[in-house]
Amino acid sequence: MPLYVKDPEVDRMAEQLSRLNGVSKTEAVRRALRRELDQVETPSEFVERGLAFTRALIARGNPAEARPVDKAWIDSLYEDD
């Protein structure tokens, strides 16, 4: 199925990328789309680090020792000792 680009700015960017990389406009668009898809589909290092941190916190938790989070507990966070 063909892709028709009617936006002059998009056409200009594809032309510029094509010229800079020495490839056809089709190849320039293909590479740009592939890079974008790879970036979106592959979790970043920060996401992986965040997930590892969350997993470590969950592993350290002990539900048997958990206390309820109620108004009194929240208020205690703001009390001066």
C-alpha positions in Angstrom: 0.0 0.0 0.0 1.5 3.3 -1.0 2.2 6.2 1.4 1.5 9.6 0.1 2.9 12.6 2.0 1.0 15.8 1.4 2.8 17.9 4.0 5.5 20.1 2.5 7.5 20.2 5.7 7.6 16.4 6.0 8.6 16.2 2.3 11.4 18.8 3.0 12.7 16.8 6.0 12.6 13.5 4.1 14.5 15.2 1.2 17.1 16.7 3.6 17.6 13.3 5.4 17.9 11.6 2.1 20.5 14.0 0.9 22.5 13.9 4.2 22.6 10.1 4.2 23.0 9.6 0.5 20.0 7.4 0.1 16.6 7.6 -1.5 13.7 9.4 0.2 12.0 6.0 0.6 15.1 4.6 2.4 15.5 7.7 4.5 11.8 7.5 5.7 12.2 3.7 6.2 15.3 4.2 8.4 13.7 7.0 10.4 10.5 5.0 11.0 12.6 2.0 12.0 14.6 4.1 14.5 11.4 5.5 16.0 9.8 2.1 16.3 12.9 0.6 17.9 13.0 3.5 20.4 9.3 3.1 21.3 9.3 -0.7 21.4 12.5 -1.1 23.4 12.3 0.0 27.0 15.0 2.6 27.8 17.7 2.0 30.3 15.9 4.3 32.7 12.7 2.2 32.4 14.7 -1.0 33.1 16.4 0.6 36.1 13.0 1.8 37.4 11.5 -1.6 37.1 14.5 -3.3 38.8 14.2 -0.8 41.7 10.5 -1.5 42.0 11.1 -5.2 42.0 13.8 -4.9 44.7 11.4 -2.9 46.9 8.6 -5.5 46.4 11.1 -8.2 47.3 12.1 -6.4 50.5 8.5 -5.9 51.6 6.9 -7.9 54.3 3.1 -7.8 54.1 2.8 -9.4 57.5 4.4 -6.3 59.1 2.5 -3.8 57.0 0.7 -1.0 58.8 -2.4 0.7 57.4 -1.9 4.1 55.9 -4.6 6.2 57.6 -5.0 9.9 58.4 -3.2 9.6 61.7 -0.1 8.1 60.0 -0.1 10.7 57.3 -0.5 13.5 59.9 2.5 12.0 61.8 4.7 12.7 58.8 4.2 16.4 59.3 4.6 16.6 63.1 7.7 18.2 64.6 9.5 16.1 67.2 
